[in-house]
Amino acid sequence: MIPSATFGRKAQAFYSSLSSGLPVPDGVEVLNPYIDPQVAELTDVFFRKFYEDEHPRVGIFGINPGRFGGGLTGISFTDPIQLQSACGIEHHLHMRPELSSTFVYSVISEYGGAEAFFRHFFLTALCPLGFTADGKNLNFYDRKDLEAMVRPFIISSIRAQIDFGLSQACCICLGEGILHKYFTKLNEEHGWFREIFALPHPRFILQYRRKQEETHRSGYLETLRSCEEIMNR
């Protein structure tokens, strides 16, 4: 019998409860993929396929969803192409690639594939809802007024994700600059995770360090193994 309160079912309940009514400054729009019935169905299939158990996972945190990756599928760092080809979940979304997703899933492939990866890790974001301004993606920290308004939501979202099964032994931050500094400060204030590993953001790697792509992929894999070891202590 499958437990009623699996990691996946609690995760699905969390994402389906997110409201687009988040307070934001004028001119900023909230990107909430989870209000789309097709996305809600896809995330439900995803969580049932990979998270139908009660085992803790290491959280891998990005910034917030963008329009063409998690903003389309509802799954962080997962564009429609990877959702179908790597995760084996059929859908009718436009098959548009997204740079971050391309790199992350190349790491997942070398790790051993989606099933092996998601058994230990959970792709997520510090802020589970995204933002746009003038039709372009916006990071929550790009504007001080936006960051101040969504900070309580970020804090409550991290707590909620710990409650549904993220390990507090360690986590991974995809971003070595502003995001890592911001996350570290919040973590010092709230004491969520004992260790935060920082890695360069996948989009940064493919846009500015493509010649070192394999080196960075190896760095990602090494960090994943380190987190596995910490979890197994």
Biotite code that builds the C-alpha atoms (Angstrom):
import biotite.structure as struc

atoms = struc.array([
    struc.Atom([0.000, 0.000, 0.000], chain_id="A", res_id=1, res_name="MET", atom_name="CA", element="C"),
    struc.Atom([1.316, 3.472, -0.936], chain_id="A", res_id=2, res_name="ILE", atom_name="CA", element="C"),
    struc.Atom([1.328, 5.907, 2.007], chain_id="A", res_id=3, res_name="PRO", atom_name="CA", element="C"),
    struc.Atom([-1.165, 8.756, 1.694], chain_id="A", res_id=4, res_name="SER", atom_name="CA", element="C"),
    struc.Atom([1.407, 11.397, 2.661], chain_id="A", res_id=5, res_name="ALA", atom_name="CA", element="C"),
    struc.Atom([4.227, 10.670, 0.226], chain_id="A", res_id=6, res_name="THR", atom_name="CA", element="C"),
    struc.Atom([6.829, 13.263, -0.724], chain_id="A", res_id=7, res_name="PHE", atom_name="CA", element="C"),
    struc.Atom([5.152, 13.615, -4.111], chain_id="A", res_id=8, res_name="GLY", atom_name="CA", element="C"),
    struc.Atom([1.618, 14.043, -2.864], chain_id="A", res_id=9, res_name="ARG", atom_name="CA", element="C"),
    struc.Atom([2.673, 16.660, -0.340], chain_id="A", res_id=10, res_name="LYS", atom_name="CA", element="C"),
    struc.Atom([4.664, 18.442, -3.053], chain_id="A", res_id=11, res_name="ALA", atom_name="CA", element="C"),
    struc.Atom([1.680, 18.408, -5.402], chain_id="A", res_id=12, res_name="GLN", atom_name="CA", element="C"),
    struc.Atom([-0.566, 19.796, -2.662], chain_id="A", res_id=13, res_name="ALA", atom_name="CA", element="C"),
    struc.Atom([1.940, 22.587, -2.039], chain_id="A", res_id=14, res_name="PHE", atom_name="CA", element="C"),
    struc.Atom([2.247, 23.664, -5.668], chain_id="A", res_id=15, res_name="TYR", atom_name="CA", element="C"),
    struc.Atom([-1.476, 23.436, -6.347], chain_id="A", res_id=16, res_name="SER", atom_name="CA", element="C"),
    struc.Atom([-2.096, 25.732, -3.368], chain_id="A", res_id=17, res_name="SER", atom_name="CA", element="C"),
    struc.Atom([0.099, 28.557, -4.694], chain_id="A", res_id=18, res_name="LEU", atom_name="CA", element="C"),
    struc.Atom([-1.832, 31.728, -5.421], chain_id="A", res_id=19, res_name="SER", atom_name="CA", element="C"),
    struc.Atom([-1.189, 34.232, -8.183], chain_id="A", res_id=20, res_name="SER", atom_name="CA", element="C"),
    struc.Atom([-2.358, 36.925, -5.767], chain_id="A", res_id=21, res_name="GLY", atom_name="CA", element="C"),
    struc.Atom([1.157, 37.445, -4.442], chain_id="A", res_id=22, res_name="LEU", atom_name="CA", element="C"),
    struc.Atom([1.731, 41.169, -3.774], chain_id="A", res_id=23, res_name="PRO", atom_name="CA", element="C"),
    struc.Atom([4.112, 42.627, -6.361], chain_id="A", res_id=24, res_name="VAL", atom_name="CA", element="C"),
    struc.Atom([5.046, 46.152, -7.493], chain_id="A", res_id=25, res_name="PRO", atom_name="CA", element="C"),
    struc.Atom([3.175, 47.877, -10.300], chain_id="A", res_id=26, res_name="ASP", atom_name="CA", element="C"),
    struc.Atom([4.308, 46.677, -13.697], chain_id="A", res_id=27, res_name="GLY", atom_name="CA", element="C"),
    struc.Atom([5.336, 43.240, -12.439], chain_id="A", res_id=28, res_name="VAL", atom_name="CA", element="C"),
    struc.Atom([3.243, 40.172, -13.241], chain_id="A", res_id=29, res_name="GLU", atom_name="CA", element="C"),
    struc.Atom([3.276, 36.880, -11.357], chain_id="A", res_id=30, res_name="VAL", atom_name="CA", element="C"),
    struc.Atom([4.076, 33.768, -13.374], chain_id="A", res_id=31, res_name="LEU", atom_name="CA", element="C"),
    struc.Atom([2.095, 30.886, -11.869], chain_id="A", res_id=32, res_name="ASN", atom_name="CA", element="C"),
    struc.Atom([2.127, 27.809, -14.119], chain_id="A", res_id=33, res_name="PRO", atom_name="CA", element="C"),
    struc.Atom([0.179, 25.738, -11.578], chain_id="A", res_id=34, res_name="TYR", atom_name="CA", element="C"),
    struc.Atom([-3.157, 27.399, -12.352], chain_id="A", res_id=35, res_name="ILE", atom_name="CA", element="C"),
    struc.Atom([-3.050, 25.829, -15.834], chain_id="A", res_id=36, res_name="ASP", atom_name="CA", element="C"),
    struc.Atom([-5.025, 22.535, -15.727], chain_id="A", res_id=37, res_name="PRO", atom_name="CA", element="C"),
    struc.Atom([-2.577, 20.852, -18.116], chain_id="A", res_id=38, res_name="GLN", atom_name="CA", element="C"),
    struc.Atom([0.391, 21.813, -15.932], chain_id="A", res_id=39, res_name="VAL", atom_name="CA", element="C"),
    struc.Atom([-1.445, 20.628, -12.817], chain_id="A", res_id=40, res_name="ALA", atom_name="CA", element="C"),
    struc.Atom([-1.994, 17.276, -14.510], chain_id="A", res_id=41, res_name="GLU", atom_name="CA", element="C"),
    struc.Atom([1.634, 17.007, -15.660], chain_id="A", res_id=42, res_name="LEU", atom_name="CA", element="C"),
    struc.Atom([3.055, 17.821, -12.238], chain_id="A", res_id=43, res_name="THR", atom_name="CA", element="C"),
    struc.Atom([0.731, 15.267, -10.674], chain_id="A", res_id=44, res_name="ASP", atom_name="CA", element="C"),
    struc.Atom([1.994, 12.601, -13.096], chain_id="A", res_id=45, res_name="VAL", atom_name="CA", element="C"),
    struc.Atom([5.600, 13.664, -12.457], chain_id="A", res_id=46, res_name="PHE", atom_name="CA", element="C"),
    struc.Atom([5.323, 13.524, -8.672], chain_id="A", res_id=47, res_name="PHE", atom_name="CA", element="C"),
    struc.Atom([3.519, 10.188, -8.727], chain_id="A", res_id=48, res_name="ARG", atom_name="CA", element="C"),
    struc.Atom([6.139, 8.739, -11.058], chain_id="A", res_id=49, res_name="LYS", atom_name="CA", element="C"),
    struc.Atom([9.261, 9.867, -9.201], chain_id="A", res_id=50, res_name="PHE", atom_name="CA", element="C"),
    struc.Atom([8.233, 10.760, -5.640], chain_id="A", res_id=51, res_name="TYR", atom_name="CA", element="C"),
    struc.Atom([5.651, 8.218, -4.522], chain_id="A", res_id=52, res_name="GLU", atom_name="CA", element="C"),
    struc.Atom([7.491, 7.436, -1.293], chain_id="A", res_id=53, res_name="ASP", atom_name="CA", element="C"),
    struc.Atom([8.457, 9.100, 1.967], chain_id="A", res_id=54, res_name="GLU", atom_name="CA", element="C"),
    struc.Atom([12.235, 9.304, 1.466], chain_id="A", res_id=55, res_name="HIS", atom_name="CA", element="C"),
    struc.Atom([13.895, 12.717, 2.004], chain_id="A", res_id=56, res_name="PRO", atom_name="CA", element="C"),
    struc.Atom([15.541, 14.473, -0.949], chain_id="A", res_id=57, res_name="ARG", atom_name="CA", element="C"),
    struc.Atom([18.310, 17.010, -1.327], chain_id="A", res_id=58, res_name="VAL", atom_name="CA", element="C"),
    struc.Atom([16.862, 20.281, -2.579], chain_id="A", res_id=59, res_name="GLY", atom_name="CA", element="C"),
    struc.Atom([18.490, 21.866, -5.627], chain_id="A", res_id=60, res_name="ILE", atom_name="CA", element="C"),
    struc.Atom([17.443, 25.516, -5.610], chain_id="A", res_id=61, res_name="PHE", atom_name="CA", element="C"),
    struc.Atom([17.281, 27.883, -8.532], chain_id="A", res_id=62, res_name="GLY", atom_name="CA", element="C"),
    struc.Atom([15.982, 31.460, -8.484], chain_id="A", res_id=63, res_name="ILE", atom_name="CA", element="C"),
    struc.Atom([12.379, 31.399, -9.716], chain_id="A", res_id=64, res_name="ASN", atom_name="CA", element="C"),
    struc.Atom([10.596, 29.921, -12.751], chain_id="A", res_id=65, res_name="PRO", atom_name="CA", element="C"),
    struc.Atom([11.112, 31.471, -16.165], chain_id="A", res_id=66, res_name="GLY", atom_name="CA", element="C"),
    struc.Atom([8.691, 31.518, -19.066], chain_id="A", res_id=67, res_name="ARG", atom_name="CA", element="C"),
    struc.Atom([10.204, 28.658, -21.062], chain_id="A", res_id=68, res_name="PHE", atom_name="CA", element="C"),
    struc.Atom([11.353, 26.043, -18.515], chain_id="A", res_id=69, res_name="GLY", atom_name="CA", element="C"),
    struc.Atom([9.603, 25.465, -15.221], chain_id="A", res_id=70, res_name="GLY", atom_name="CA", element="C"),
    struc.Atom([7.223, 28.271, -16.142], chain_id="A", res_id=71, res_name="GLY", atom_name="CA", element="C"),
    struc.Atom([5.823, 26.044, -18.889], chain_id="A", res_id=72, res_name="LEU", atom_name="CA", element="C"),
    struc.Atom([5.943, 22.615, -17.264], chain_id="A", res_id=73, res_name="THR", atom_name="CA", element="C"),
    struc.Atom([5.624, 23.439, -13.560], chain_id="A", res_id=74, res_name="GLY", atom_name="CA", element="C"),
    struc.Atom([8.807, 21.477, -12.828], chain_id="A", res_id=75, res_name="ILE", atom_name="CA", element="C"),
    struc.Atom([11.972, 23.429, -12.078], chain_id="A", res_id=76, res_name="SER", atom_name="CA", element="C"),
    struc.Atom([14.739, 23.316, -14.714], chain_id="A", res_id=77, res_name="PHE", atom_name="CA", element="C"),
    struc.Atom([12.562, 21.052, -16.866], chain_id="A", res_id=78, res_name="THR", atom_name="CA", element="C"),
    struc.Atom([11.505, 22.236, -20.310], chain_id="A", res_id=79, res_name="ASP", atom_name="CA", element="C"),
    struc.Atom([8.859, 20.411, -22.398], chain_id="A", res_id=80, res_name="PRO", atom_name="CA", element="C"),
    struc.Atom([11.530, 18.517, -24.339], chain_id="A", res_id=81, res_name="ILE", atom_name="CA", element="C"),
    struc.Atom([13.193, 17.062, -21.238], chain_id="A", res_id=82, res_name="GLN", atom_name="CA", element="C"),
    struc.Atom([9.846, 16.343, -19.592], chain_id="A", res_id=83, res_name="LEU", atom_name="CA", element="C"),
    struc.Atom([9.012, 14.042, -22.482], chain_id="A", res_id=84, res_name="GLN", atom_name="CA", element="C"),
    struc.Atom([12.399, 12.648, -23.535], chain_id="A", res_id=85, res_name="SER", atom_name="CA", element="C"),
    struc.Atom([14.175, 12.319, -20.170], chain_id="A", res_id=86, res_name="ALA", atom_name="CA", element="C"),
    struc.Atom([11.233, 11.940, -17.789], chain_id="A", res_id=87, res_name="CYS", atom_name="CA", element="C"),
    struc.Atom([9.051, 9.889, -20.122], chain_id="A", res_id=88, res_name="GLY", atom_name="CA", element="C"),
    struc.Atom([5.941, 12.027, -19.604], chain_id="A", res_id=89, res_name="ILE", atom_name="CA", element="C"),
    struc.Atom([3.892, 12.657, -22.744], chain_id="A", res_id=90, res_name="GLU", atom_name="CA", element="C"),
    struc.Atom([2.236, 16.051, -23.198], chain_id="A", res_id=91, res_name="HIS", atom_name="CA", element="C"),
    struc.Atom([1.015, 18.560, -25.766], chain_id="A", res_id=92, res_name="HIS", atom_name="CA", element="C"),
    struc.Atom([3.150, 21.540, -24.790], chain_id="A", res_id=93, res_name="LEU", atom_name="CA", element="C"),
    struc.Atom([5.218, 23.318, -27.430], chain_id="A", res_id=94, res_name="HIS", atom_name="CA", element="C"),
    struc.Atom([8.558, 21.485, -27.629], chain_id="A", res_id=95, res_name="MET", atom_name="CA", element="C"),
    struc.Atom([10.789, 24.473, -27.016], chain_id="A", res_id=96, res_name="ARG", atom_name="CA", element="C"),
    struc.Atom([14.273, 23.979, -25.496], chain_id="A", res_id=97, res_name="PRO", atom_name="CA", element="C"),
    struc.Atom([15.531, 26.060, -22.572], chain_id="A", res_id=98, res_name="GLU", atom_name="CA", element="C"),
    struc.Atom([19.258, 26.447, -21.861], chain_id="A", res_id=99, res_name="LEU", atom_name="CA", element="C"),
    struc.Atom([19.234, 25.716, -18.129], chain_id="A", res_id=100, res_name="SER", atom_name="CA", element="C"),
    struc.Atom([17.138, 22.609, -18.652], chain_id="A", res_id=101, res_name="SER", atom_name="CA", element="C"),
    struc.Atom([19.441, 21.359, -21.404], chain_id="A", res_id=102, res_name="THR", atom_name="CA", element="C"),
    struc.Atom([22.469, 21.500, -19.106], chain_id="A", res_id=103, res_name="PHE", atom_name="CA", element="C"),
    struc.Atom([20.735, 20.153, -15.995], chain_id="A", res_id=104, res_name="VAL", atom_name="CA", element="C"),
    struc.Atom([19.411, 17.137, -17.865], chain_id="A", res_id=105, res_name="TYR", atom_name="CA", element="C"),
    struc.Atom([22.811, 16.439, -19.403], chain_id="A", res_id=106, res_name="SER", atom_name="CA", element="C"),
    struc.Atom([24.019, 16.130, -15.798], chain_id="A", res_id=107, res_name="VAL", atom_name="CA", element="C"),
    struc.Atom([21.034, 13.949, -14.913], chain_id="A", res_id=108, res_name="ILE", atom_name="CA", element="C"),
    struc.Atom([21.818, 11.679, -17.859], chain_id="A", res_id=109, res_name="SER", atom_name="CA", element="C"),
    struc.Atom([25.425, 11.211, -16.727], chain_id="A", res_id=110, res_name="GLU", atom_name="CA", element="C"),
    struc.Atom([24.245, 10.668, -13.162], chain_id="A", res_id=111, res_name="TYR", atom_name="CA", element="C"),
    struc.Atom([22.219, 7.663, -14.287], chain_id="A", res_id=112, res_name="GLY", atom_name="CA", element="C"),
    struc.Atom([18.965, 9.042, -15.624], chain_id="A", res_id=113, res_name="GLY", atom_name="CA", element="C"),
    struc.Atom([15.837, 10.615, -14.225], chain_id="A", res_id=114, res_name="ALA", atom_name="CA", element="C"),
    struc.Atom([14.729, 7.746, -12.010], chain_id="A", res_id=115, res_name="GLU", atom_name="CA", element="C"),
    struc.Atom([18.103, 7.475, -10.266], chain_id="A", res_id=116, res_name="ALA", atom_name="CA", element="C"),
    struc.Atom([18.432, 11.238, -9.928], chain_id="A", res_id=117, res_name="PHE", atom_name="CA", element="C"),
    struc.Atom([14.988, 11.992, -8.544], chain_id="A", res_id=118, res_name="PHE", atom_name="CA", element="C"),
    struc.Atom([15.362, 9.189, -6.011], chain_id="A", res_id=119, res_name="ARG", atom_name="CA", element="C"),
    struc.Atom([17.834, 11.465, -4.209], chain_id="A", res_id=120, res_name="HIS", atom_name="CA", element="C"),
    struc.Atom([17.222, 15.022, -5.420], chain_id="A", res_id=121, res_name="PHE", atom_name="CA", element="C"),
    struc.Atom([14.447, 17.566, -5.887], chain_id="A", res_id=122, res_name="PHE", atom_name="CA", element="C"),
    struc.Atom([14.669, 20.415, -8.397], chain_id="A", res_id=123, res_name="LEU", atom_name="CA", element="C"),
    struc.Atom([13.078, 23.537, -6.983], chain_id="A", res_id=124, res_name="THR", atom_name="CA", element="C"),
    struc.Atom([13.460, 27.306, -6.590], chain_id="A", res_id=125, res_name="ALA", atom_name="CA", element="C"),
    struc.Atom([13.905, 29.751, -3.757], chain_id="A", res_id=126, res_name="LEU", atom_name="CA", element="C"),
    struc.Atom([10.784, 31.455, -5.049], chain_id="A", res_id=127, res_name="CYS", atom_name="CA", element="C"),
    struc.Atom([8.374, 28.870, -6.563], chain_id="A", res_id=128, res_name="PRO", atom_name="CA", element="C"),
    struc.Atom([6.504, 31.510, -8.580], chain_id="A", res_id=129, res_name="LEU", atom_name="CA", element="C"),
    struc.Atom([8.097, 33.521, -11.359], chain_id="A", res_id=130, res_name="GLY", atom_name="CA", element="C"),
    struc.Atom([7.841, 37.129, -12.458], chain_id="A", res_id=131, res_name="PHE", atom_name="CA", element="C"),
    struc.Atom([7.783, 39.088, -15.690], chain_id="A", res_id=132, res_name="THR", atom_name="CA", element="C"),
    struc.Atom([8.015, 42.771, -16.517], chain_id="A", res_id=133, res_name="ALA", atom_name="CA", element="C"),
    struc.Atom([7.468, 44.148, -20.012], chain_id="A", res_id=134, res_name="ASP", atom_name="CA", element="C"),
    struc.Atom([7.108, 40.557, -21.216], chain_id="A", res_id=135, res_name="GLY", atom_name="CA", element="C"),
    struc.Atom([10.573, 39.533, -20.012], chain_id="A", res_id=136, res_name="LYS", atom_name="CA", element="C"),
    struc.Atom([11.674, 37.208, -17.209], chain_id="A", res_id=137, res_name="ASN", atom_name="CA", element="C"),
    struc.Atom([12.472, 38.915, -13.923], chain_id="A", res_id=138, res_name="LEU", atom_name="CA", element="C"),
    struc.Atom([14.479, 37.489, -11.026], chain_id="A", res_id=139, res_name="ASN", atom_name="CA", element="C"),
    struc.Atom([12.944, 38.242, -7.643], chain_id="A", res_id=140, res_name="PHE", atom_name="CA", element="C"),
    struc.Atom([16.172, 39.958, -6.512], chain_id="A", res_id=141, res_name="TYR", atom_name="CA", element="C"),
    struc.Atom([16.460, 42.194, -9.589], chain_id="A", res_id=142, res_name="ASP", atom_name="CA", element="C"),
    struc.Atom([14.319, 44.830, -7.893], chain_id="A", res_id=143, res_name="ARG", atom_name="CA", element="C"),
    struc.Atom([14.562, 45.726, -4.208], chain_id="A", res_id=144, res_name="LYS", atom_name="CA", element="C"),
    struc.Atom([10.849, 46.489, -3.974], chain_id="A", res_id=145, res_name="ASP", atom_name="CA", element="C"),
    struc.Atom([9.950, 43.097, -5.466], chain_id="A", res_id=146, res_name="LEU", atom_name="CA", element="C"),
    struc.Atom([12.358, 41.222, -3.192], chain_id="A", res_id=147, res_name="GLU", atom_name="CA", element="C"),
    struc.Atom([10.981, 42.959, -0.109], chain_id="A", res_id=148, res_name="ALA", atom_name="CA", element="C"),
    struc.Atom([7.404, 42.110, -1.053], chain_id="A", res_id=149, res_name="MET", atom_name="CA", element="C"),
    struc.Atom([8.026, 38.428, -1.804], chain_id="A", res_id=150, res_name="VAL", atom_name="CA", element="C"),
    struc.Atom([10.511, 37.680, 0.994], chain_id="A", res_id=151, res_name="ARG", atom_name="CA", element="C"),
    struc.Atom([7.801, 36.364, 3.381], chain_id="A", res_id=152, res_name="PRO", atom_name="CA", element="C"),
    struc.Atom([6.556, 34.083, 0.595], chain_id="A", res_id=153, res_name="PHE", atom_name="CA", element="C"),
    struc.Atom([10.089, 32.784, -0.051], chain_id="A", res_id=154, res_name="ILE", atom_name="CA", element="C"),
    struc.Atom([10.586, 32.028, 3.644], chain_id="A", res_id=155, res_name="ILE", atom_name="CA", element="C"),
    struc.Atom([7.254, 30.235, 3.993], chain_id="A", res_id=156, res_name="SER", atom_name="CA", element="C"),
    struc.Atom([7.879, 28.275, 0.773], chain_id="A", res_id=157, res_name="SER", atom_name="CA", element="C"),
    struc.Atom([11.242, 26.961, 1.965], chain_id="A", res_id=158, res_name="ILE", atom_name="CA", element="C"),
    struc.Atom([9.665, 25.908, 5.254], chain_id="A", res_id=159, res_name="ARG", atom_name="CA", element="C"),
    struc.Atom([6.863, 24.155, 3.377], chain_id="A", res_id=160, res_name="ALA", atom_name="CA", element="C"),
    struc.Atom([9.333, 22.251, 1.193], chain_id="A", res_id=161, res_name="GLN", atom_name="CA", element="C"),
    struc.Atom([11.258, 21.084, 4.251], chain_id="A", res_id=162, res_name="ILE", atom_name="CA", element="C"),
    struc.Atom([7.945, 19.942, 5.709], chain_id="A", res_id=163, res_name="ASP", atom_name="CA", element="C"),
    struc.Atom([7.142, 17.809, 2.671], chain_id="A", res_id=164, res_name="PHE", atom_name="CA", element="C"),
    struc.Atom([10.513, 16.099, 2.672], chain_id="A", res_id=165, res_name="GLY", atom_name="CA", element="C"),
    struc.Atom([13.630, 18.117, 1.865], chain_id="A", res_id=166, res_name="LEU", atom_name="CA", element="C"),
    struc.Atom([16.666, 17.025, 3.839], chain_id="A", res_id=167, res_name="SER", atom_name="CA", element="C"),
    struc.Atom([18.117, 19.642, 6.163], chain_id="A", res_id=168, res_name="GLN", atom_name="CA", element="C"),
    struc.Atom([21.566, 18.029, 6.110], chain_id="A", res_id=169, res_name="ALA", atom_name="CA", element="C"),
    struc.Atom([22.499, 19.863, 2.921], chain_id="A", res_id=170, res_name="CYS", atom_name="CA", element="C"),
    struc.Atom([21.157, 21.497, -0.213], chain_id="A", res_id=171, res_name="CYS", atom_name="CA", element="C"),
    struc.Atom([22.494, 22.864, -3.487], chain_id="A", res_id=172, res_name="ILE", atom_name="CA", element="C"),
    struc.Atom([22.223, 26.436, -4.767], chain_id="A", res_id=173, res_name="CYS", atom_name="CA", element="C"),
    struc.Atom([22.436, 26.896, -8.549], chain_id="A", res_id=174, res_name="LEU", atom_name="CA", element="C"),
    struc.Atom([24.112, 30.268, -8.595], chain_id="A", res_id=175, res_name="GLY", atom_name="CA", element="C"),
    struc.Atom([27.408, 31.315, -7.016], chain_id="A", res_id=176, res_name="GLU", atom_name="CA", element="C"),
    struc.Atom([26.811, 35.054, -6.855], chain_id="A", res_id=177, res_name="GLY", atom_name="CA", element="C"),
    struc.Atom([23.736, 37.012, -5.780], chain_id="A", res_id=178, res_name="ILE", atom_name="CA", element="C"),
    struc.Atom([21.512, 33.976, -5.216], chain_id="A", res_id=179, res_name="LEU", atom_name="CA", element="C"),
    struc.Atom([24.051, 32.165, -3.062], chain_id="A", res_id=180, res_name="HIS", atom_name="CA", element="C"),
    struc.Atom([24.700, 35.271, -0.965], chain_id="A", res_id=181, res_name="LYS", atom_name="CA", element="C"),
    struc.Atom([20.968, 35.846, -0.519], chain_id="A", res_id=182, res_name="TYR", atom_name="CA", element="C"),
    struc.Atom([20.233, 32.194, 0.299], chain_id="A", res_id=183, res_name="PHE", atom_name="CA", element="C"),
    struc.Atom([23.138, 31.992, 2.755], chain_id="A", res_id=184, res_name="THR", atom_name="CA", element="C"),
    struc.Atom([21.916, 35.062, 4.643], chain_id="A", res_id=185, res_name="LYS", atom_name="CA", element="C"),
    struc.Atom([18.373, 33.698, 4.873], chain_id="A", res_id=186, res_name="LEU", atom_name="CA", element="C"),
    struc.Atom([19.702, 30.340, 6.004], chain_id="A", res_id=187, res_name="ASN", atom_name="CA", element="C"),
    struc.Atom([21.798, 31.981, 8.717], chain_id="A", res_id=188, res_name="GLU", atom_name="CA", element="C"),
    struc.Atom([18.667, 33.725, 9.971], chain_id="A", res_id=189, res_name="GLU", atom_name="CA", element="C"),
    struc.Atom([16.408, 30.654, 9.902], chain_id="A", res_id=190, res_name="HIS", atom_name="CA", element="C"),
    struc.Atom([18.745, 27.675, 10.288], chain_id="A", res_id=191, res_name="GLY", atom_name="CA", element="C"),
    struc.Atom([17.140, 25.478, 7.632], chain_id="A", res_id=192, res_name="TRP", atom_name="CA", element="C"),
    struc.Atom([20.162, 23.667, 6.163], chain_id="A", res_id=193, res_name="PHE", atom_name="CA", element="C"),
    struc.Atom([23.438, 22.644, 7.758], chain_id="A", res_id=194, res_name="ARG", atom_name="CA", element="C"),
    struc.Atom([25.399, 23.046, 4.522], chain_id="A", res_id=195, res_name="GLU", atom_name="CA", element="C"),
    struc.Atom([24.731, 24.831, 1.228], chain_id="A", res_id=196, res_name="ILE", atom_name="CA", element="C"),
    struc.Atom([26.783, 23.828, -1.820], chain_id="A", res_id=197, res_name="PHE", atom_name="CA", element="C"),
    struc.Atom([26.967, 26.501, -4.534], chain_id="A", res_id=198, res_name="ALA", atom_name="CA", element="C"),
    struc.Atom([27.344, 25.694, -8.230], chain_id="A", res_id=199, res_name="LEU", atom_name="CA", element="C"),
    struc.Atom([27.448, 28.036, -11.236], chain_id="A", res_id=200, res_name="PRO", atom_name="CA", element="C"),
    struc.Atom([24.024, 28.592, -12.738], chain_id="A", res_id=201, res_name="HIS", atom_name="CA", element="C"),
    struc.Atom([23.423, 26.321, -15.756], chain_id="A", res_id=202, res_name="PRO", atom_name="CA", element="C"),
    struc.Atom([22.398, 29.210, -17.998], chain_id="A", res_id=203, res_name="ARG", atom_name="CA", element="C"),
    struc.Atom([25.633, 31.039, -17.117], chain_id="A", res_id=204, res_name="PHE", atom_name="CA", element="C"),
    struc.Atom([27.624, 27.928, -18.036], chain_id="A", res_id=205, res_name="ILE", atom_name="CA", element="C"),
    struc.Atom([26.038, 27.529, -21.473], chain_id="A", res_id=206, res_name="LEU", atom_name="CA", element="C"),
    struc.Atom([26.031, 31.246, -22.272], chain_id="A", res_id=207, res_name="GLN", atom_name="CA", element="C"),
    struc.Atom([29.486, 32.231, -21.028], chain_id="A", res_id=208, res_name="TYR", atom_name="CA", element="C"),
    struc.Atom([31.494, 29.094, -20.212], chain_id="A", res_id=209, res_name="ARG", atom_name="CA", element="C"),
    struc.Atom([30.452, 26.657, -22.917], chain_id="A", res_id=210, res_name="ARG", atom_name="CA", element="C"),
    struc.Atom([34.051, 25.637, -23.629], chain_id="A", res_id=211, res_name="LYS", atom_name="CA", element="C"),
    struc.Atom([34.271, 24.452, -20.016], chain_id="A", res_id=212, res_name="GLN", atom_name="CA", element="C"),
    struc.Atom([30.888, 22.720, -20.124], chain_id="A", res_id=213, res_name="GLU", atom_name="CA", element="C"),
    struc.Atom([32.278, 19.249, -19.436], chain_id="A", res_id=214, res_name="GLU", atom_name="CA", element="C"),
    struc.Atom([34.373, 20.533, -16.532], chain_id="A", res_id=215, res_name="THR", atom_name="CA", element="C"),
    struc.Atom([31.301, 22.143, -14.987], chain_id="A", res_id=216, res_name="HIS", atom_name="CA", element="C"),
    struc.Atom([29.262, 18.986, -15.564], chain_id="A", res_id=217, res_name="ARG", atom_name="CA", element="C"),
    struc.Atom([31.899, 17.033, -13.661], chain_id="A", res_id=218, res_name="SER", atom_name="CA", element="C"),
    struc.Atom([31.703, 19.615, -10.877], chain_id="A", res_id=219, res_name="GLY", atom_name="CA", element="C"),
    struc.Atom([27.952, 19.145, -10.667], chain_id="A", res_id=220, res_name="TYR", atom_name="CA", element="C"),
    struc.Atom([28.318, 15.361, -10.486], chain_id="A", res_id=221, res_name="LEU", atom_name="CA", element="C"),
    struc.Atom([30.962, 15.622, -7.777], chain_id="A", res_id=222, res_name="GLU", atom_name="CA", element="C"),
    struc.Atom([28.651, 17.827, -5.697], chain_id="A", res_id=223, res_name="THR", atom_name="CA", element="C"),
    struc.Atom([25.737, 15.423, -6.176], chain_id="A", res_id=224, res_name="LEU", atom_name="CA", element="C"),
    struc.Atom([27.897, 12.563, -4.905], chain_id="A", res_id=225, res_name="ARG", atom_name="CA", element="C"),
    struc.Atom([29.021, 14.648, -1.932], chain_id="A", res_id=226, res_name="SER", atom_name="CA", element="C"),
    struc.Atom([25.402, 15.279, -0.998], chain_id="A", res_id=227, res_name="CYS", atom_name="CA", element="C"),
    struc.Atom([24.637, 11.579, -1.329], chain_id="A", res_id=228, res_name="GLU", atom_name="CA", element="C"),
    struc.Atom([27.456, 10.800, 1.098], chain_id="A", res_id=229, res_name="GLU", atom_name="CA", element="C"),
    struc.Atom([26.147, 13.349, 3.585], chain_id="A", res_id=230, res_name="ILE", atom_name="CA", element="C"),
    struc.Atom([22.660, 11.870, 3.343], chain_id="A", res_id=231, res_name="MET", atom_name="CA", element="C"),
    struc.Atom([24.015, 8.361, 3.963], chain_id="A", res_id=232, res_name="ASN", atom_name="CA", element="C"),
    struc.Atom([25.957, 9.235, 7.126], chain_id="A", res_id=233, res_name="ARG", atom_name="CA", element="C"),
])
